[in-house]
Amino acid sequence: MKESYSDFSIIKKYIELREKYETEVKSLIIRAKENEEKFKKHVAALEAEIVKRTEQIKTLEGNVRELTNKIAEKDEQLKNLGLQLHKMKMAQGQQQQQVESDEAAKKGKFGFFK
């Protein structure tokens, strides 16, 4: 048997279904807004973390530059000290040769077989 559209129970079912639909749509909209706010807060927190880490990276890069400069200075000092040591050894070797030649000259003058 075909339902009659004049029957109030059918209209009542449609109204209840419509109210249920509208309630569901409203709850979905509310949930979407809540999620949007939650994600905005999360994004803001992540952006703050990025800014903080960027500052840390800049600080560390500055420290690395300072240490690199110090290492370069120390390398230059080490190089200079190595050259000075080499010069001192050369001078000491020449002095020792002079002392040995002087001793040899003295031995030659005062030997038994002149």
C-alpha positions as CSV (number, residue, x, y, z in Angstrom):
1,M,0.0,0.0,0.0
2,K,1.3,3.4,-1.0
3,E,2.0,5.9,1.8
4,S,-0.1,9.0,1.8
5,Y,1.7,12.4,2.0
6,S,-1.1,13.7,4.1
7,D,-0.1,11.3,6.8
8,F,1.4,13.3,9.7
9,S,3.7,10.5,10.8
10,I,5.6,10.6,7.5
11,I,6.1,14.4,7.9
12,K,7.2,13.9,11.5
13,K,9.8,11.3,10.3
14,Y,11.1,13.8,7.7
15,I,11.3,16.6,10.3
16,E,13.2,14.3,12.7
17,L,15.5,13.2,10.0
18,R,16.1,16.8,9.0
19,E,16.8,17.8,12.6
20,K,19.2,14.9,13.0
21,Y,21.0,15.9,9.8
22,E,21.2,19.6,10.9
23,T,22.5,18.5,14.3
24,E,25.1,16.3,12.7
25,V,26.2,19.1,10.3
26,K,26.5,21.5,13.3
27,S,28.6,19.1,15.3
28,L,30.9,18.5,12.3
29,I,31.3,22.2,11.8
30,I,32.1,22.7,15.5
31,R,34.6,19.8,15.4
32,A,36.2,21.2,12.3
33,K,36.6,24.6,14.0
34,E,38.1,23.0,17.1
35,N,40.5,21.0,15.0
36,E,41.4,24.2,13.0
37,E,42.1,26.1,16.3
38,K,44.1,23.1,17.6
39,F,46.2,22.9,14.5
40,K,46.8,26.7,14.4
41,K,48.1,26.5,18.0
42,H,50.3,23.5,17.0
43,V,51.6,25.4,13.9
44,A,52.3,28.5,16.1
45,A,54.3,26.3,18.5
46,L,56.2,24.7,15.7
47,E,57.0,28.1,14.2
48,A,58.3,29.3,17.6
49,E,60.4,26.2,17.8
50,I,61.8,26.8,14.3
51,V,62.7,30.4,15.3
52,K,64.4,29.2,18.5
53,R,66.4,26.6,16.6
54,T,67.3,29.0,13.9
55,E,68.8,31.3,16.6
56,Q,70.7,28.3,18.1
57,I,72.1,27.5,14.7
58,K,73.2,31.1,14.2
59,T,74.9,31.1,17.6
60,L,76.6,27.8,16.9
61,E,77.7,29.0,13.4
62,G,79.3,32.0,15.1
63,N,81.1,29.8,17.6
64,V,82.3,27.6,14.7
65,R,83.7,30.7,12.9
66,E,85.4,31.8,16.1
67,L,87.0,28.4,16.7
68,T,88.0,28.2,13.1
69,N,89.8,31.6,13.3
70,K,91.5,30.5,16.6
71,I,92.7,27.3,14.9
72,A,94.0,29.2,12.0
73,E,95.9,31.5,14.4
74,K,97.3,28.6,16.3
75,D,98.4,26.9,13.0
76,E,100.2,30.1,12.1
77,Q,101.8,30.3,15.5
78,L,102.9,26.7,15.2
79,K,104.3,27.3,11.8
80,N,106.3,30.3,13.0
81,L,107.6,28.3,16.0
82,G,108.6,25.5,13.7
83,L,110.5,27.9,11.5
84,Q,112.2,29.5,14.6
85,L,113.1,26.0,15.9
86,H,114.6,25.1,12.5
87,K,116.6,28.3,12.5
88,M,117.9,27.7,16.0
89,K,118.9,24.1,15.1
90,M,120.7,25.4,12.0
91,A,122.5,28.1,14.1
92,Q,123.4,25.5,16.8
93,G,124.7,23.1,14.1
94,Q,126.9,25.9,12.7
95,Q,128.2,26.8,16.2
96,Q,129.0,23.2,16.9
97,Q,130.9,22.9,13.6
98,Q,132.9,26.0,14.5
99,V,133.6,24.6,17.9
100,E,134.7,21.3,16.4
101,S,136.9,23.0,13.8
102,D,138.4,25.2,16.5
103,E,139.2,22.2,18.6
104,A,140.6,20.4,15.6
105,A,142.8,23.5,14.9
106,K,144.0,23.5,18.5
107,K,144.7,19.8,18.5
108,G,146.7,20.2,15.3
109,K,149.0,22.9,16.8
110,F,149.6,21.1,20.0
111,G,150.0,17.5,18.7
112,F,153.0,15.2,19.2
113,F,154.0,15.1,15.6
114,K,154.4,18.6,14.5
